[in-house]
């Protein structure tokens, strides 16, 4: 090698080394690695089922690699802290649902909030609950249930899937609006809650439609109303709370995806567009309908507005009902 070759080769090596230095390499298009979706509830719950439906379809449509992990507990703060502890790079997403908007009111000292520490991506679905009673109660309408509760103040119970869940909070809303005194009985295990309702150990419950549709059709539970503005496809013969004279009970549960606050807008936008394409597919719409949900979609800004609205709404309900975490 001649001396004349040295400057040129040194320049080439230096240029290659510069390209390999951190921060100077060309950024790979998102996503270039696995996207992890953290669900704040257990396996088989609507947030888990719907997160997996969307993840599977994103893998097919976009060729992305995704995994779904369930991290339930502590009023959904375990999942929030998990996602909040990772980089704001769009590779760790949070599945949000209505109960998460209750957390700031029940845990005011929590260091993480759904409306502050996360950037909304898209609302995926909306669903409603159904008010079911034990058949032994022998009431056939919401008005008859209210009359019975007023006739027996403090003597009847409603159950829920746990403290701070939609079934608990809607039950408290109902008691406030109906002006009745009733005891809340929270359950840690959903099958036990349903079993005790069927047997009559508790009298009624507001519950998501999926796990009780068959129980209603076979007469093991009696459905009085759905918390929707109109009747829903999954329970066409059950009136809405509006029909029953309780428009203030209209409450939609929902599920959506969010990313850690500070995630680049181009990443949340790419996620939003891809998920909206998934939600437009007939097979996804059919899958959601089977579990009592409907696709929503829309912009990240719309989802963010909804989160903030729900945080304020449930803060008022919790204050009015004087709901506090059990010590």
C-alpha positions as CSV (number, residue, x, y, z in Angstrom):
1,X,0.0,0.0,0.0
2,X,1.4,3.4,-1.0
3,X,1.5,6.4,1.3
4,X,-0.9,8.1,-1.1
5,X,-3.6,5.6,-0.2
6,X,-3.5,6.4,3.6
7,X,-5.5,9.6,3.7
8,X,-8.3,8.2,1.6
9,X,-8.6,4.9,3.6
10,X,-8.5,6.8,6.9
11,X,-11.3,9.0,5.7
12,X,-13.4,6.0,4.7
13,X,-12.9,4.3,8.0
14,X,-13.6,7.5,9.9
15,X,-16.8,8.0,8.0
16,X,-18.0,4.4,8.7
17,X,-17.2,4.8,12.4
18,X,-19.2,8.0,12.5
19,X,-22.2,6.2,11.0
20,X,-22.0,3.6,13.8
21,X,-21.8,6.1,16.6
22,X,-24.9,6.3,18.9
23,X,-27.3,9.0,17.8
24,X,-25.9,9.2,14.3
25,X,-27.2,6.0,12.9
26,X,-30.2,6.4,10.6
27,X,-33.4,5.7,12.6
28,X,-35.2,2.6,11.7
29,X,-38.9,3.0,10.8
30,X,-41.4,2.3,13.6
31,X,-42.0,-0.4,14.6
32,X,-38.7,-2.3,14.1
33,X,-39.1,-4.5,17.2
34,X,-41.8,-6.1,19.3
35,X,-44.6,-3.9,20.6
36,X,-45.8,-4.9,24.1
37,X,-49.4,-4.2,25.2
38,X,-49.9,-4.1,28.9
39,X,-53.5,-5.0,30.1
40,X,-54.6,-3.9,33.6
41,X,-57.0,-6.8,34.0
42,X,-56.8,-10.6,34.1
43,X,-57.0,-13.2,31.3
44,X,-60.4,-13.6,29.7
45,X,-61.7,-10.1,30.7
46,X,-63.0,-7.8,27.9
47,X,-59.8,-5.6,28.0
48,X,-57.7,-8.7,27.6
49,X,-59.9,-10.3,24.8
50,X,-60.2,-7.0,22.8
51,X,-56.4,-6.2,23.1
52,X,-55.6,-9.6,21.7
53,X,-58.1,-9.2,18.9
54,X,-56.6,-6.0,17.8
55,X,-53.0,-7.2,18.3
56,X,-53.6,-10.3,16.2
57,X,-55.1,-8.3,13.4
58,X,-52.3,-5.7,13.5
59,X,-49.8,-8.6,13.1
60,X,-51.7,-9.8,10.0
61,X,-52.4,-6.5,8.4
62,X,-49.2,-4.6,9.2
63,X,-46.7,-7.4,9.7
64,X,-45.9,-6.0,13.2
65,X,-44.8,-8.2,16.1
66,X,-46.9,-7.7,19.2
67,X,-47.3,-9.4,22.6
68,X,-50.1,-8.9,25.2
69,X,-49.3,-9.1,28.9
70,X,-51.9,-9.0,31.7
71,X,-50.8,-7.0,34.8
72,X,-53.9,-6.7,37.0
73,X,-54.1,-5.2,40.5
74,X,-53.9,-2.1,42.7
75,X,-56.8,-0.3,40.9
76,X,-54.9,-0.7,37.6
77,X,-51.8,1.2,38.8
78,X,-49.6,-1.9,38.4
79,X,-50.1,-1.7,34.6
80,X,-49.8,2.1,34.6
81,X,-46.5,2.0,36.4
82,X,-45.2,-0.8,34.2
83,X,-45.8,1.3,31.0
84,X,-44.7,4.5,32.8
85,X,-41.4,2.9,33.6
86,X,-40.4,2.3,30.0
87,X,-39.2,4.7,27.3
88,X,-41.7,6.9,25.6
89,X,-41.0,5.2,22.2
90,X,-44.2,3.5,21.4
91,X,-42.9,0.0,22.1
92,X,-44.9,-0.4,25.4
93,X,-48.6,0.5,25.2
94,X,-51.2,0.6,27.9
95,X,-54.7,-0.8,27.5
96,X,-57.0,1.7,29.1
97,X,-60.6,1.1,30.3
98,X,-63.2,3.1,32.2
99,X,-62.1,1.9,35.7
100,X,-58.7,3.6,35.1
101,X,-60.4,7.0,35.1
102,X,-61.6,6.3,38.6
103,X,-58.2,5.8,40.1
104,X,-57.3,9.5,40.5
105,X,-60.3,9.9,42.8
106,X,-59.8,6.7,44.8
107,X,-56.1,7.1,45.0
108,X,-55.5,10.8,45.1
109,X,-51.9,10.4,46.3
110,X,-50.9,8.0,43.4
111,X,-47.9,9.2,41.5
112,X,-49.4,8.3,38.1
113,X,-52.6,9.4,36.4
114,X,-54.3,8.2,33.2
115,X,-55.1,11.7,32.1
116,X,-51.6,13.2,32.7
117,X,-48.9,10.5,32.3
118,X,-50.1,8.9,29.0
119,X,-50.7,10.1,25.5
120,X,-54.0,8.7,24.0
121,X,-53.7,6.7,20.9
122,X,-57.3,5.5,20.0
123,X,-60.5,4.4,21.6
124,X,-61.1,0.9,20.4
125,X,-64.5,-0.1,21.6
126,X,-67.6,0.8,23.7
127,X,-69.9,-1.5,25.6
128,X,-72.6,-1.3,28.2
129,X,-73.6,-3.2,31.3
130,X,-76.9,-4.9,32.1
131,X,-78.7,-4.9,35.4
132,X,-79.5,-8.5,36.3
133,X,-81.3,-9.8,39.4
134,X,-81.7,-13.1,41.0
135,X,-85.0,-14.7,39.8
136,X,-86.1,-15.2,43.4
137,X,-86.4,-11.4,43.7
138,X,-89.5,-11.5,41.5
139,X,-89.3,-8.0,40.0
140,X,-89.9,-7.4,36.4
141,X,-88.8,-3.8,35.9
142,X,-86.5,-1.1,37.2
143,X,-89.5,0.6,38.8
144,X,-90.5,-2.5,40.6
145,X,-86.9,-3.0,41.9
146,X,-86.8,0.6,43.2
147,X,-90.1,0.1,44.9
148,X,-88.8,-3.0,46.6
149,X,-85.6,-1.4,47.7
150,X,-87.5,1.6,49.2
151,X,-89.8,-0.8,51.0
152,X,-86.8,-2.6,52.5
153,X,-84.1,0.1,53.2
154,X,-80.7,-1.4,54.0
155,X,-81.9,-5.0,53.8
156,X,-81.0,-5.8,50.2
157,X,-77.5,-6.1,48.5
158,X,-76.0,-5.5,45.2
159,X,-72.7,-7.2,44.2
160,X,-69.8,-6.1,42.0
161,X,-66.7,-7.4,40.4
162,X,-64.6,-5.4,42.9
163,X,-64.2,-2.0,44.5
164,X,-64.0,0.7,41.9
165,X,-65.1,-1.4,39.0
166,X,-67.9,-0.2,36.7
167,X,-70.4,-2.7,38.3
168,X,-69.6,-1.0,41.7
169,X,-69.8,2.6,40.5
170,X,-72.9,2.2,38.4
171,X,-74.5,0.5,41.4
172,X,-73.7,3.5,43.5
173,X,-75.1,5.8,40.8
174,X,-78.3,3.9,40.7
175,X,-78.7,4.1,44.5
176,X,-78.1,7.9,44.4
177,X,-80.6,8.5,41.5
178,X,-83.2,6.1,42.9
179,X,-82.9,7.4,46.5
180,X,-82.5,4.0,48.0
181,X,-80.3,2.5,50.8
182,X,-78.6,-0.7,49.7
183,X,-75.4,-2.5,50.7
184,X,-72.5,-3.1,48.3
185,X,-70.9,-6.5,48.4
186,X,-67.6,-6.6,46.4
187,X,-66.2,-9.8,45.1
188,X,-62.6,-10.7,44.1
189,X,-63.6,-13.6,42.0
190,X,-66.2,-13.0,39.3
191,X,-67.5,-16.6,39.2
192,X,-68.3,-16.4,42.9
193,X,-70.2,-13.1,42.4
194,X,-72.3,-14.6,39.7
195,X,-72.9,-17.8,41.7
196,X,-74.1,-15.9,44.7
197,X,-76.4,-13.8,42.5
198,X,-78.0,-16.9,41.0
199,X,-78.5,-18.5,44.4
200,X,-80.0,-15.3,45.9
201,X,-77.2,-14.5,48.4
202,X,-77.1,-11.1,46.7
203,X,-80.0,-9.5,44.9
204,X,-78.8,-7.6,41.8
205,X,-75.7,-6.6,39.9
206,X,-74.7,-4.3,37.0
207,X,-72.5,-6.5,34.9
208,X,-70.9,-6.6,31.4
209,X,-73.1,-8.4,29.0
210,X,-70.6,-11.1,27.7
211,X,-70.6,-13.4,30.8
212,X,-74.3,-13.3,31.5
213,X,-76.0,-13.5,28.1
214,X,-76.4,-17.3,28.3
215,X,-77.5,-17.1,32.0
216,X,-80.2,-14.6,31.0
217,X,-81.5,-16.7,28.1
218,X,-81.7,-19.8,30.3
219,X,-83.5,-18.0,33.1
220,X,-80.8,-18.3,35.7
221,X,-80.7,-14.5,35.8
222,X,-83.3,-11.9,35.1
223,X,-82.3,-8.8,33.0
224,X,-84.1,-5.6,33.8
225,X,-82.2,-2.9,31.8
226,X,-79.0,-2.1,29.9
227,X,-77.1,1.1,30.7
228,X,-77.3,2.2,27.0
229,X,-79.3,5.1,25.4
230,X,-81.2,2.5,23.3
231,X,-81.5,-1.3,23.2
232,X,-78.4,-3.2,22.2
233,X,-78.0,-6.0,19.7
234,X,-76.7,-8.6,22.2
235,X,-79.9,-8.2,24.3
236,X,-82.6,-7.0,22.0
237,X,-85.5,-7.8,24.4
238,X,-84.0,-5.9,27.3
239,X,-85.1,-2.3,27.7
240,X,-82.6,0.5,28.1
241,X,-82.3,2.6,31.3
242,X,-83.7,5.5,29.3
243,X,-86.9,3.5,28.5
244,X,-87.1,2.7,32.2
245,X,-87.0,6.3,33.3
246,X,-83.3,6.5,34.4
247,X,-81.5,8.4,31.6
248,X,-78.8,9.4,34.1
249,X,-77.7,5.8,34.3
250,X,-76.5,5.7,30.7
251,X,-72.9,4.6,31.1
252,X,-70.5,3.3,28.5
253,X,-67.6,1.2,29.4
254,X,-64.7,1.5,26.9
255,X,-61.3,0.2,26.0
256,X,-58.5,2.0,24.2
257,X,-54.7,2.2,23.8
258,X,-52.4,4.8,25.2
259,X,-48.6,5.4,25.2
260,X,-46.3,6.9,27.8
261,X,-46.5,10.7,27.8
262,X,-43.9,12.2,25.4
263,X,-44.1,9.5,22.8
264,X,-43.4,11.1,19.4
265,X,-46.6,12.3,17.6
266,X,-45.6,10.5,14.4
267,X,-45.6,7.2,16.3
268,X,-49.0,7.7,18.0
269,X,-50.4,8.8,14.6
270,X,-49.1,5.7,12.9
271,X,-50.7,3.5,15.6
272,X,-53.9,5.4,15.4
273,X,-54.3,5.0,11.7
274,X,-53.4,1.3,11.7
275,X,-55.9,0.5,14.5
276,X,-58.6,2.5,12.8
277,X,-58.1,0.3,9.7
278,X,-58.4,-2.8,11.9
279,X,-61.7,-1.5,13.5
280,X,-63.2,-0.9,10.0
281,X,-62.9,-4.6,9.2
282,X,-66.2,-6.5,9.2
283,X,-64.7,-9.6,11.0
284,X,-63.5,-7.4,13.8
285,X,-66.9,-5.7,14.1
286,X,-68.6,-9.1,14.3
287,X,-66.1,-10.4,16.9
288,X,-66.7,-7.3,19.1
289,X,-70.5,-7.6,18.7
290,X,-70.4,-11.2,20.0
291,X,-69.0,-9.9,23.3
292,X,-71.4,-7.0,23.5
293,X,-69.1,-4.3,22.2
294,X,-69.0,-2.0,19.2
295,X,-65.9,-0.5,17.5
296,X,-65.3,3.2,18.0
297,X,-62.0,4.4,16.5
298,X,-61.5,8.1,15.7
299,X,-58.7,10.5,16.6
300,X,-56.3,10.5,19.5
301,X,-57.6,13.9,20.5
302,X,-61.1,12.6,20.8
303,X,-60.0,9.8,23.0
304,X,-58.0,12.2,25.2
305,X,-61.1,14.4,25.6
306,X,-63.1,11.4,26.7
307,X,-60.6,10.3,29.3
308,X,-60.5,13.8,30.9
309,X,-64.3,13.9,30.9
310,X,-64.6,10.6,32.6
311,X,-62.0,11.5,35.2
312,X,-64.1,14.5,36.1
313,X,-67.4,12.6,35.9
314,X,-66.4,9.8,38.3
315,X,-64.7,12.3,40.7
316,X,-68.2,13.8,41.2
317,X,-69.9,10.5,41.6
318,X,-67.3,9.3,44.1
319,X,-67.7,12.5,46.1
320,X,-71.5,12.5,46.1
321,X,-71.7,8.8,47.1
322,X,-68.9,9.3,49.6
323,X,-67.0,6.3,48.3
324,X,-63.7,5.6,50.0
325,X,-61.3,2.7,49.7
326,X,-61.8,0.2,52.5
327,X,-59.1,0.3,55.1
